[in-house]
Amino acid sequence: MRNTIAETIVKTYTEGERAHLACSVEFKEIIDITSINYFNDTCIHSETYGIGNLCNGKTNCSFDVSNSNIGSSCGANGTAMFKVEYNCIQATWDEWSPWSKCTKLCGSGIQTRQRQCLNQLNTTDGFVTDCVGVGTNLRSCNTEPCPYCDDTKFQYQLPKPISDLKDDTGPGIIIYLNPDITIFHLF
């Protein structure tokens, strides 16, 4: 697993050049501008809002180094320098929760467990990045048959087939077992 925040990336450009900032598409990283310096001999601009508005929350960002894109007036006919520092943010998963109680005591139930996506909002401008993978797991549980009859047979052997019991000449009771209903029949 990769770190949530890689080492800070530092790039330097001259006014008029095309800047390109990039993070990993494979790991769903996003750009988080941490600082800029746009300067010439008489002017320094360090507010991140111009470039932050262009790039934060994206995986790749390209722009012309200019006064309007930087949000500054320090540019001076191609002599200003631009230095940008940024991080590539990747969300990570917390530990899995314990498995839930099984939904059934027998006859195939389901258990679930969950984990939380962390570091989704840790960029300076609050952009969200998603974790890679799923946050919920399911598994079967208590798959053994329940101890009652199903539609075709009884789990436990009867002393006689039901058809033989219906033919008895004396008084008796037949119990029809069904997973949902038990019916007593006097004859």
matplotlib code that plots the C-alpha trace (Angstrom):
import matplotlib.pyplot as plt

x = [0.0, 1.3, 1.5, -1.4, 0.8, 3.9, 6.9, 6.3, 6.9, 8.7, 8.7, 10.0, 9.0, 9.6, 6.8, 5.4, 6.2, 3.6, 3.4, 2.4, 1.5, 0.7, -0.2, -0.9, -4.0, -3.6, -3.7, -6.4, -4.2, -5.2, -3.2, -3.0, -1.1, 0.9, 2.8, 3.8, 6.2, 5.8, 8.4, 10.7, 13.1, 10.5, 7.5, 6.7, 3.3, 2.7, -1.1, -2.2, -5.8, -5.1, -3.3, -5.3, -8.5, -7.0, -5.4, -6.5, -8.6, -7.4, -5.0, -3.3, -3.2, -1.5, -1.6, 0.4, 2.5, 1.0, -0.4, -4.0, -3.5, -1.3, -3.6, -0.8, 0.6, 4.3, 4.7, 7.0, 7.4, 8.7, 11.1, 9.1, 9.9, 7.2, 7.9, 5.1, 5.1, 2.3, 1.4, -0.3, -3.1, -4.4, -7.2, -6.5, -8.7, -9.1, -9.1, -12.1, -14.8, -15.6, -18.0, -21.7, -24.0, -25.3, -28.7, -30.0, -29.3, -29.3, -30.1, -27.5, -27.4, -25.1, -22.5, -21.1, -18.1, -17.2, -14.2, -14.0, -12.2, -9.8, -8.0, -10.7, -10.8, -7.2, -6.4, -6.0, -9.1, -11.2, -11.4, -12.4, -10.5, -11.9, -10.3, -9.5, -11.6, -14.8, -15.9, -18.2, -17.6, -20.3, -19.9, -22.2, -22.7, -24.6, -25.0, -26.0, -29.7, -32.2, -33.5, -37.0, -38.4, -38.0, -40.4, -39.1, -38.1, -37.8, -34.4, -35.2, -36.6, -40.3, -41.5, -43.8, -44.3, -47.1, -49.2, -49.2, -50.3, -53.3, -54.5, -54.4, -57.9, -57.6, -57.7, -54.5, -52.8, -50.8, -48.4, -47.4, -44.1, -43.2, -40.5, -43.2, -46.3, -47.0, -50.5, -52.1, -54.6, -56.9, -58.4]
y = [0.0, 3.5, 6.3, 8.6, 11.6, 11.1, 13.4, 17.0, 17.6, 20.9, 22.3, 25.5, 27.3, 30.6, 32.9, 31.9, 28.2, 25.5, 23.9, 20.3, 18.9, 15.2, 12.5, 8.8, 7.8, 4.2, 5.0, 7.7, 10.4, 14.0, 17.2, 19.4, 22.7, 23.5, 26.6, 28.8, 31.6, 33.8, 36.4, 38.8, 41.4, 43.7, 41.5, 38.3, 36.5, 33.5, 33.1, 29.6, 30.4, 31.0, 27.7, 26.0, 26.8, 25.4, 22.2, 21.1, 17.9, 16.9, 14.1, 16.0, 19.8, 21.8, 25.6, 28.5, 30.3, 33.8, 36.6, 35.5, 31.8, 32.5, 35.3, 37.8, 40.8, 39.8, 38.7, 41.0, 40.1, 36.5, 37.3, 36.1, 32.7, 30.3, 27.7, 25.4, 22.7, 20.1, 16.8, 13.8, 12.7, 9.2, 8.0, 4.8, 2.2, 1.7, -1.8, -4.1, -4.2, -7.6, -9.8, -9.0, -11.6, -14.1, -13.2, -16.8, -19.5, -22.2, -22.5, -20.0, -16.6, -13.6, -11.8, -8.4, -6.4, -2.8, -0.4, 3.3, 5.3, 7.7, 10.8, 11.7, 15.4, 16.1, 18.5, 22.2, 23.1, 20.1, 18.2, 14.5, 11.5, 7.9, 4.8, 2.0, -1.1, -1.8, -0.8, -3.7, -7.5, -10.2, -13.9, -16.9, -18.3, -21.1, -22.9, -26.2, -27.2, -26.3, -29.2, -29.3, -30.7, -29.0, -29.3, -32.8, -34.8, -34.8, -34.5, -37.0, -40.4, -40.9, -44.2, -44.7, -42.8, -40.1, -42.0, -45.0, -42.9, -41.6, -45.1, -46.1, -47.2, -45.8, -42.2, -40.3, -37.0, -36.1, -33.2, -31.5, -29.8, -26.8, -24.2, -21.5, -23.4, -26.5, -28.0, -30.6, -32.8, -35.0, -38.1]
z = [0.0, -0.8, 1.7, 1.9, 1.1, -1.0, -0.7, -1.6, -5.3, -6.2, -9.8, -11.1, -14.4, -16.1, -17.0, -20.4, -20.0, -19.7, -16.3, -15.8, -12.4, -12.1, -9.6, -10.0, -11.9, -10.9, -7.2, -7.6, -6.2, -6.3, -6.4, -3.2, -3.8, -0.6, -1.7, -4.6, -5.2, -8.3, -8.3, -10.3, -9.0, -7.5, -6.8, -4.9, -4.9, -2.7, -2.5, -3.7, -4.7, -8.4, -9.0, -6.3, -8.1, -11.3, -10.0, -6.5, -6.6, -10.0, -10.9, -13.7, -14.3, -17.1, -17.4, -18.8, -16.3, -16.5, -14.3, -14.9, -14.1, -11.1, -9.8, -9.6, -11.3, -10.8, -14.3, -16.3, -20.0, -19.4, -16.6, -13.6, -12.0, -10.7, -8.0, -7.0, -4.3, -4.1, -2.6, -4.2, -1.8, -1.7, 0.5, 2.5, 4.2, 8.0, 9.4, 8.7, 11.4, 13.0, 11.1, 11.9, 13.5, 10.9, 9.6, 10.0, 12.6, 9.8, 6.1, 4.7, 6.2, 5.5, 7.5, 6.7, 7.7, 6.8, 6.7, 6.5, 3.8, 5.6, 4.4, 1.9, 2.9, 3.8, 1.0, 1.8, -0.2, 1.0, -2.3, -1.9, -3.1, -3.0, -1.7, -4.2, -3.5, -1.6, 1.8, 2.6, 2.4, 2.5, 3.2, 3.8, 7.2, 9.0, 5.7, 7.3, 6.8, 9.5, 11.6, 10.1, 6.9, 3.6, 0.6, -0.4, 2.7, 6.5, 7.9, 10.6, 9.6, 10.4, 11.9, 8.9, 5.6, 5.9, 3.4, 5.7, 8.6, 6.7, 6.2, 9.9, 11.0, 14.5, 15.7, 15.3, 14.6, 11.6, 12.0, 8.7, 9.2, 7.1, 7.8, 8.2, 9.4, 11.6, 11.0, 13.3, 11.6, 13.6, 11.9]

ax = plt.figure().add_subplot(projection="3d")
ax.plot(x, y, z, "-o")
ax.set_aspect("equal")
plt.show()
